[in-house]
Amino acid sequence: MLDTTQGKRDFGDPELEEQVEAIVRDQLRALEQPSAWDLLARIEEHVGWAGRWSAEAVLTRIAQDTSLTRGAREYLRSLLLSGDLEEALRGTGAPKREVESGIDSLLRQSAAYRGSKEFQDMVGFMGSFRDYAPFNNMLVRIQNPSCGFYATETDWARRFERRIKDDARPMLILAPMHPVMLVYDLDQTDGKELPAELSRFARFEGESFNPDWLHRTVENAKVRDRIRIDFKTLSSTNAGFATLARGDADSKMRIAIHEKLDDRSRYGVICHELAHIYLGHLGTDKDYWWPSRTGLNKRTVEIEAEAVAFIATTRAGLTGSSAAYVSRYLPEGKIPSSVSLNLVAKVAGRIEEMGRRKLEPRRQRRSEGPAENR
């Protein structure tokens, strides 16, 4: 029988709370924002089972610390108000073994891809671009939000053996010794064949895929979670993106998907972009329907999102380019400790359910207590 008396005796113990607080602050300093389950597991590993009973009080106190970044405080508040901490304290939400095996499979495929000629071609292509100043990158983003790669006409010819198309539309950037400089998006060029990864990225295949999964997922995102999904023309190297739904009172988040993708590929990209939202990479919302984990680095963010997409699309009978995508972000073929397998499992399951059946709209949070209808 499990002896919980030690945890009860130590509840409210200042010394124990100090140890738990040190663990939480260490996680924040390391720019790691684990799930509630992951965080409790790390607390238990260092101070024992009794540390779980101090977690809520400690997180509540640290969340009020104005010396922390806003992102860190919002992360802690999302653990408390979303119901995730309450769920983890009940002992539910552990990573599923099937998800761990799925991640292992993705790792093996990614490691194999890193040694391929296709990967080396892609690295060479990306490495050949000039390092434009951040301000110029911003200018290009304003003129063409979906631009993936851009360069001057001279660079396209000299570095990539590509010429500018007739009637190509240039973009303006600032340059030393010149008032402005003209640059062109990859889509405005013709010439030497592009690396294989660019020509087949974001493509998913599978004869057993049911297109109803795509339509139900789009509808559930809109009705249940107020996430608007639009299909529109994007750059050839930009399959989709997720962002805040600014100026749209009816939506919390917005996803744009390249309209030229087929249904299988649309579903695969939607899985990736929904994962960014549900994993908290864009921050939470006022109802705390998903966590806030905006302090993670790009490597962690992309590995988590694509791992979710890999698991969800595999279970939907699709195969895609996840291994090629993830291979760009894996340091020495290992998953960073900041990647939450627990959240990957949870989000992959949520997205799969969105494709299988119609879900009821969530209820808005009415108080500062735990969220309802999770």
N, C-alpha and C positions, 0 to 999 in steps of 0.2 A: 504493500500500500504506500502511496506517495505521502510523505510527511510534509504538510504545508504549515506546520506550526512555526517553523523558523521564519518563514516569510511573514506570518502574522505578527510575530514578536518584533520583527525589525521594521514593520511598517511605520514610516515617519521617523526613522532613525536618522539624525542629522549626518552622522559619519557615512552611512550607507548612501544617502542622497548625494553627498559630496563626491563619492566615488562614481556614482551613476552620471552625475553632471559632467565629470571629467571625461567620461567615455563619449558622451554626446558631443561635447565641445571638440574633442579630438576628431570626430567624424566630420564636423562642420569645417574645421581647419584643413582637413584633407580634401575638402571640396567633394565629399561623398554625401549623398542624400538617400540612404537606404530606405526600403519600405519599413513599415512598423514591425512586421515579422522579423526582417533582417536585423533591425536595431535591437529588438528584444533578445534575439539570439546572441548578439555580440555582448550585450549587457550581462546576460546569464553566463556566457563563457568566461567573463572576467571577474564577476562578483558573486556568481551563483544565482540560484532560483530566486532568492529574496530580493534581488535587484529589480525584478519585474514589478513588485508592489510599489516601488518608488518612482517608476518611470513616468506616470501621468503627472504627478506633482512636480517632478523635475522639468519635464517638457513645458508645462504651463508656466513655470517661473522663467525659464530661459527664453521663452517666446516673447517675454516682456522686456528683454534686454535690448535697449536701443543702441548699444555699441555694436550689435550684430548688423549685418546687411539686411536690407528689406527682404531679399530673397530667402535668406536663412530663416528669418522670423516667420515668413509665410509658409515655408516648408514645415516648420514645427506646428504652426496653427493648423495646417491641412491634416497632419497626423491626428491631431486632437479632435477636430471638428468633422472630419469626413467619416468617422466611425472605424477607420482602419486600425487605430490603436486598440480600441475596444474589442474588435474582432481578433486581433493578434493575442491579446491578453486571455481570450477564451481558448486559445490554442488552435485556432483555425487559420488557414491561409499558408500552410507550409508549401514550399515548391514541390510540384508533382514530378515524380521520377520520369514520366514520359517527356516532360519538358526538358529535363536535364539531358536525357538521351538525344532529344532533338537538337539541343545546343551542341552536344558532342559531335553530332553528324555535320552540323554546319561548320564547326571548327575544322573537321577533317577535310571537308570539301574546299574550304577557304585556304587551308595550308597547301593543298594540291594545286590550287589555282595560282598561288603566289609564285610557284616555280614554273609557270607556263610562259610560253612566248607571248600570249595575249596580254598577260599582266605586265611583262617588260615593255611591250609596245605602248601600253596605256601610261605607264610611269614615264616613259620617254616623251610621250606627247604632252603630258601635263607639265613636265619639268622644263619644256622648251618655251613656255610662255614667259613673257616679261613680268617682272614684279612691279605692277602699277601701284601708285600711291593710293592709300585708303580713300582719300578724297575723290580721286578719279574713279575708283570702284563704286563709290556712292553715286557719282554722276551717271555712270553707266546704268546702275540699278534704277535710278529715277527714269531714265529714258527707255529702258527695256528691262522690266523687273524679272523676266524669265531668262535673261541672257546667261549662258553657261560659260563660253569662252569668247574672248574678243582680242583683236590685235590690229595693228596698222596694216595698210595694204602691203607695205614693204615687208613686214614681218610674216604675213601670211605667205608671201611668195618665197622669201628666203628660208624661213624655218620649216614651213609645212608644205611647200610646193603646191599651194592653192591660190587661185586667182579670184578676184572680186567679181561677182555676178553683174550682168547688165542691170541697171536700175536698182542697184543695191542701196539701202538706206544707211548712211553713216551715222555714228554717234560722236558727240563732241566731248573731249576731255582737255584738261589744261596740261601744258608741257613747258619745260624750261626753254627759254629763248624763243618761244613761239606763243602767240596769243591763245591759239587752240590747236588741237590735233584731231584728225579724223580716225576713228577706229570702227571695225566692222565685226558683227557677230558671226560665229561659225556658220549659221544658216545662210549668210550672205555670200558664201564662198563655194567654189567648185574646185576639183583637182584631185590630188593624191588620195587614195583610199584611206579612210579613217581607221583607227584602232578598232578591233572587233568589238570590244566592250561598249564603245560608243554607239555602234550600229545596232546592237541587240539588247542594250540595257533596258531594264524595266519591261522586258517581254516575258510573258508567262504563257505556258502551254499546258494542255491537258484535255483529253477527249471526254473525260467523265465529269468535267465541271458543269454545274447547273447554273445558268445565267440568272435564275431567280435569286441566287445568293447575292449577286451584285445589287439587284433592285431592292431586295429587303434590307441590305446593309445601308444603302443610301437613304431609304425611307426611315429606318430606325435611328440613324444618326440625326436626321432632321426632327422627327417627332419626339423621340425619347430624350435626346441630349442637346437638341437645338444647335446642331452642327450642320451648316449648309455646305453642300458639295456641288460645285459648278464644274462643267466641262467646257473648256475653252482652248484657244490656240496658245501654245507655249513654245519656247525654244525647243529644238530637236533634242537638246541634252538636258531638258528639264521636264520630267514626267509628271511632276506635281509638287505642291507645297501646301503647308498648313499655316494659318495665321489667325490673329484676332479678327473678329467680325466687326470692325469699326464702322459706325454709322448705321448698323443694322440692329434695331431694337429687338427683333425676333430671334436673333442668333447669337450664340456665345462665341463660336469659332467658325472659321471658314476654311474649306479645302478647295483647291483648284486642281483639276486633273486634265492632262493633255487630251483633247477631244479626238485626236487621231489614233489613240490606242484602241485595240479591240476589247471586248468585254472581259476576257480573261486577264489581260494586262491592266485594265482599269481596276479590276478587283484587287489585284496584287498591290498596285500603287496606293489604293485607298487603305488597304490594311496597314501599310507603312505610315501613311500620314495620320490615320486615326491613332496608331500606336504612339506617335509623338504627343498627341493631345492627352490620351488616357494615361500615359506614363508621367505626365506632368511637366514635360519639357518646355511647354509654352506658358507654364504657370497655371494656377487653379482659377476657379470662377467663384462668384460670391456665394454659391450654394455648396461649394466643395464637393462637386460630383466627381472630381479627379484630383490627384495630389498636386503639389507645387514643388517642382524639382528643377528650378531654373539655374542652379549653380553648377550643373554638371558640365564637363568638357565635351567638345564635339565628338571625340572618339567614343565616349560612353553613350552619348545620345544616339548616334547612328548605329552602333552595335545593338543596343536595346531595341530600337525601332525595327531594324531589319530582322532581328531574331524573332520578334513577334510576327512579322510578315511571313517569315520562312515557315514557322510553325502553323500559322493560320492557313496559308496557301497550300502547304503540303497536305493538311487534313482535308482541304477542299479538292484535292486531286490535281493540283497544279505544280509545275516545276518552273523555276525562274532563274534569275541571275543573282540570287542572294549571296552565294559564295564569292562571286566576283566583287560584289559591292562591299561585303564585310572585309574582304582581304585588304582593302585600303586602310582599314582602321585598327587591325589587330597587331599589337606590339609583340613581336616574336611569337606570333601564333597563340597568344594567351589572352583570355578574357580579363580585363581590368577588374580589380576588386570593387570598383564603384558601380559595376553592372549588377542590377538586382534581378536574379533569377526568379525571385518571388513575384515581382511585378510583371516580368515577362510572361510568366505562367498565367497570372491573373488577367492581364490584358489580352493575351492570345485567346483565352477562354471566352472573354467578353465579346471579342470581335467575331469569333466563330458562332456564338449564340445569335448575334445580330443577323447573320446570314441564314440561320436555320428557321427562325420564327419571328413573328411580329411581337414587339415588346411594347409595354405600356409606358406612357410618358412618366418621367420622374416627378416627384413632388419637390417643390422649392423648400429650402431650409427656412424655418420660421423663427428659430431661436439660435442661441450660441451653443446649444447642446449638440450631440451627435447627429449626423445627417440621417434622414429616414430613407427607406425604400432603396437600399443599396443592393 
